[in-house]
């Protein structure tokens, strides 16, 4: 469906469609205006799949929009405790609110 291969490593996109993150991201670079990475490793992978400067320009770090950022990476809480998950949730919520505000101002 949508011309996107399906594989073991897949994620849900807005609208519930699934895309193979290894193959479908090349297609994703054309379909979306903004692609957000959570950490530098994600960003490097996304940049590696981008074929043009325009595609590379769509890739941003989520925390660029966090007004309280002290780092551009969203920390992975997996090996931490409940407080680590709460901290990561708060970072994501602030970042998404900041993104929405930037969109409303026409900055993105």
Backbone torsions as a table, in degrees:
resi	resn	phi	psi	omega
1	UNK	NA	145.5	-179.9
2	UNK	59.5	12.9	179.8
3	UNK	69.4	18.7	-178.2
4	UNK	-108.7	126.5	177.3
5	UNK	-67.3	148.4	177.1
6	UNK	-110.0	142.8	-179.9
7	UNK	-149.3	-171.0	-177.8
8	UNK	-67.5	-36.3	-177.8
9	UNK	-95.1	89.3	-178.9
10	UNK	-130.0	155.9	179.5
11	UNK	-131.2	162.3	175.9
12	UNK	-90.4	136.9	173.6
13	UNK	-101.8	169.9	174.6
14	UNK	-54.8	136.3	-178.3
15	UNK	93.7	-2.2	174.6
16	UNK	84.2	-1.8	179.7
17	UNK	-74.4	153.8	-179.3
18	UNK	-106.0	145.7	178.0
19	UNK	-138.1	136.4	176.2
20	UNK	-71.0	120.5	-174.2
21	UNK	-69.9	-19.4	178.5
22	UNK	-82.6	-38.8	-175.3
23	UNK	-103.1	-42.3	-172.5
24	UNK	-69.6	-19.6	-178.6
25	UNK	-65.7	-31.0	176.2
26	UNK	-59.9	-41.7	176.6
27	UNK	-68.7	-38.1	-178.0
28	UNK	-60.4	-36.5	-179.9
29	UNK	-58.7	-28.7	179.0
30	UNK	-87.1	-31.1	-172.3
31	UNK	-80.8	-27.2	-171.7
32	UNK	-117.2	150.8	179.8
33	UNK	-84.8	-23.9	-176.9
34	UNK	-142.7	132.0	177.8
35	UNK	-126.0	122.3	-175.3
36	UNK	-105.8	132.3	176.4
37	UNK	-105.5	147.5	-179.8
38	UNK	-90.1	-29.1	179.6
39	UNK	-145.5	173.6	-175.1
40	UNK	-65.7	-30.9	177.3
41	UNK	-66.3	-45.1	176.0
42	UNK	-58.2	-46.2	-177.7
43	UNK	-61.3	-44.1	179.5
44	UNK	-61.4	-41.6	177.8
45	UNK	-63.7	-42.7	178.3
46	UNK	-64.7	-43.2	178.3
47	UNK	-63.2	-34.9	178.9
48	UNK	-65.6	-27.2	179.0
49	UNK	-87.7	-17.7	-179.2
50	UNK	-70.7	136.9	-176.6
51	UNK	-101.8	-17.8	-175.6
52	UNK	-134.5	161.5	174.1
53	UNK	-58.4	-35.8	178.6
54	UNK	-62.8	-41.1	177.6
55	UNK	-66.6	-41.9	179.0
56	UNK	-63.0	-33.3	179.8
57	UNK	-68.4	-16.4	178.5
58	UNK	-80.9	-13.7	-172.8
59	UNK	-92.1	122.4	-179.4
60	UNK	-134.9	162.9	174.1
61	UNK	-89.9	135.6	-179.6
62	UNK	-56.1	-40.3	-175.0
63	UNK	-73.8	-5.6	171.5
64	UNK	-57.3	-24.1	-175.8
65	UNK	-99.9	3.1	179.5
66	UNK	-86.3	113.2	-178.0
67	UNK	-66.0	-15.3	-178.8
68	UNK	-108.9	18.4	-173.5
69	UNK	-65.7	142.0	170.8
70	UNK	-121.6	-1.4	-179.2
71	UNK	-157.9	157.7	178.5
72	UNK	-89.9	-9.4	-177.8
73	UNK	-94.3	141.0	170.2
74	UNK	-84.1	121.0	-177.5
75	UNK	-67.3	145.2	177.7
76	UNK	-87.1	115.1	-176.1
77	UNK	-85.3	1.7	-167.7
78	UNK	-52.2	-43.5	-175.8
79	UNK	-95.7	8.3	179.5
80	UNK	-99.8	-166.2	179.5
81	UNK	-100.4	-169.2	-179.0
82	UNK	-57.5	-38.8	-177.9
83	UNK	-65.2	-31.2	177.3
84	UNK	-68.0	-39.4	177.0
85	UNK	-65.8	-40.9	178.9
86	UNK	-64.0	-42.9	179.0
87	UNK	-61.6	-43.9	179.2
88	UNK	-64.2	-41.3	177.0
89	UNK	-59.3	-46.0	-179.6
90	UNK	-62.2	-40.4	178.2
91	UNK	-61.8	-46.8	-179.3
92	UNK	-64.5	-43.7	-180.0
93	UNK	-62.1	-45.3	177.9
94	UNK	-62.0	-42.3	-178.1
95	UNK	-64.8	-42.3	180.0
96	UNK	-67.9	-39.6	176.0
97	UNK	-61.7	-42.8	177.8
98	UNK	-62.9	-39.3	176.6
99	UNK	-62.3	-46.3	179.7
100	UNK	-60.6	-41.0	177.8
101	UNK	-64.0	-42.1	178.7
102	UNK	-63.7	-38.7	177.0
103	UNK	-64.7	-43.2	179.4
104	UNK	-62.5	-35.3	179.3
105	UNK	-81.0	-5.9	-179.7
106	UNK	77.4	20.6	-178.9
107	UNK	-84.7	-14.8	-179.0
108	UNK	-122.9	NA	NA
